């Protein structure tokens, strides 16, 4: 690439209540919400923006949460004529059963369809799928 350095540092997730979703992921990942902003003038109270920064030197990415006025939860697995997930988070764990219990306690919902034995698919409170894997 001719000396150009590209590095992914964060992912932005849209949601109908981004600050609440950031708090969910903070519980799930045991990280603090590091930035939180309320709605802009004229936006509803649930609008705004939040961020969970990756721990310094961890090599993990930062998660940003941004308001989406026209949010519709994706369908997973995909269904005709329904919104579908174009990406999802994969979260590596040491103990799948313990991590699955923790995810549910944090507010996640186990997906009815589980395609692999060593992966658990969940939905966050806004309906985004995410995977826990060994």
C-alpha positions as CSV (number, residue, x, y, z in Angstrom):
1,X,0.0,0.0,0.0
2,X,2.9,2.3,-0.5
3,X,3.7,2.9,3.1
4,X,0.2,3.9,4.2
5,X,-0.7,2.5,7.6
6,X,-4.4,1.6,8.2
7,X,-5.5,0.4,11.6
8,X,-9.0,-0.4,12.8
9,X,-9.4,1.3,16.3
10,X,-13.2,1.2,16.9
11,X,-16.6,0.0,15.8
12,X,-19.7,2.2,15.9
13,X,-23.0,0.5,16.7
14,X,-26.2,2.3,16.0
15,X,-29.2,1.9,18.4
16,X,-32.4,3.5,19.4
17,X,-30.9,4.3,22.9
18,X,-27.1,4.3,22.5
19,X,-26.4,5.3,26.1
20,X,-28.4,2.4,27.5
21,X,-26.7,0.0,25.0
22,X,-23.3,1.3,26.1
23,X,-24.2,0.5,29.7
24,X,-25.2,-3.1,28.7
25,X,-21.8,-3.6,26.9
26,X,-20.0,-2.1,29.9
27,X,-21.7,-4.7,32.1
28,X,-21.0,-7.5,29.6
29,X,-17.3,-6.6,29.0
30,X,-16.6,-5.3,32.5
31,X,-15.4,-1.9,31.2
32,X,-16.6,1.5,32.1
33,X,-18.5,3.8,29.8
34,X,-15.8,6.4,29.1
35,X,-17.8,9.0,27.2
36,X,-21.5,9.8,27.2
37,X,-23.3,12.7,25.6
38,X,-27.0,13.4,25.7
39,X,-29.3,14.3,22.8
40,X,-28.7,17.2,20.5
41,X,-31.4,20.0,20.5
42,X,-34.6,18.7,19.1
43,X,-33.8,15.0,19.5
44,X,-35.7,12.7,21.8
45,X,-34.3,12.0,25.3
46,X,-32.9,8.5,24.4
47,X,-30.7,10.1,21.6
48,X,-27.1,10.8,22.1
49,X,-23.8,9.0,21.9
50,X,-21.6,6.9,24.2
51,X,-18.2,5.1,24.1
52,X,-16.5,2.3,25.8
53,X,-12.7,2.7,25.3
54,X,-10.5,-0.4,25.1
55,X,-8.1,-0.7,28.0
56,X,-4.8,0.9,27.2
57,X,-2.4,-1.5,25.5
58,X,-5.0,-4.3,25.3
59,X,-5.1,-4.4,21.5
60,X,-8.9,-4.5,21.7
61,X,-11.1,-2.1,19.9
62,X,-13.2,0.8,21.3
63,X,-16.9,0.5,21.0
64,X,-18.9,3.6,20.0
65,X,-22.7,3.8,20.3
66,X,-24.7,6.2,18.1
67,X,-28.3,7.2,18.0
68,X,-30.4,5.8,15.1
69,X,-33.8,7.5,14.8
70,X,-35.2,4.8,12.4
71,X,-33.9,1.8,14.2
72,X,-35.3,-1.6,13.3
73,X,-33.7,-4.7,15.0
74,X,-32.1,-7.0,12.5
75,X,-33.4,-10.5,12.0
76,X,-31.0,-13.3,12.6
77,X,-30.8,-15.6,10.9
78,X,-31.8,-13.3,8.0
79,X,-35.3,-13.5,6.7
80,X,-36.7,-12.2,3.4
81,X,-37.9,-8.5,3.5
82,X,-36.6,-7.9,7.0
83,X,-33.6,-5.9,8.2
84,X,-30.6,-8.1,8.6
85,X,-27.4,-7.9,10.5
86,X,-24.5,-6.7,8.3
87,X,-22.0,-7.3,11.1
88,X,-21.8,-8.5,14.6
89,X,-19.3,-8.7,17.5
90,X,-17.4,-11.9,18.2
91,X,-16.3,-12.1,21.8
92,X,-13.7,-14.8,22.8
93,X,-14.3,-16.4,26.2
94,X,-12.5,-19.0,28.3
95,X,-15.6,-20.7,29.7
96,X,-18.6,-20.7,27.3
97,X,-21.2,-21.8,29.9
98,X,-20.1,-19.2,32.5
99,X,-19.8,-16.5,29.9
100,X,-23.3,-17.3,28.6
101,X,-24.8,-17.0,32.1
102,X,-23.0,-13.7,32.6
103,X,-24.3,-12.4,29.2
104,X,-27.9,-13.2,30.3
105,X,-27.3,-11.6,33.7
106,X,-26.0,-8.5,31.9
107,X,-29.3,-8.3,29.8
108,X,-28.6,-10.4,26.7
109,X,-31.1,-12.9,25.2
110,X,-30.0,-16.3,23.9
111,X,-30.9,-16.7,20.2
112,X,-33.2,-19.5,19.5
113,X,-31.0,-20.8,16.7
114,X,-27.5,-21.9,17.7
115,X,-25.5,-22.9,14.6
116,X,-22.3,-24.3,16.3
117,X,-21.6,-26.2,19.5
118,X,-18.6,-24.1,20.6
119,X,-20.4,-20.7,19.9
120,X,-23.3,-19.1,21.6
121,X,-25.3,-16.4,19.7
122,X,-27.1,-13.8,21.7
123,X,-29.0,-10.6,21.1
124,X,-28.2,-7.4,23.0
125,X,-31.0,-5.3,24.3
126,X,-31.4,-3.4,21.0
127,X,-31.5,-6.7,19.0
128,X,-28.0,-6.8,17.6
129,X,-26.7,-10.4,17.4
130,X,-23.3,-11.1,19.0
131,X,-21.3,-14.3,19.5
132,X,-19.4,-15.7,22.4
133,X,-16.9,-18.3,21.4
134,X,-14.1,-20.5,22.8
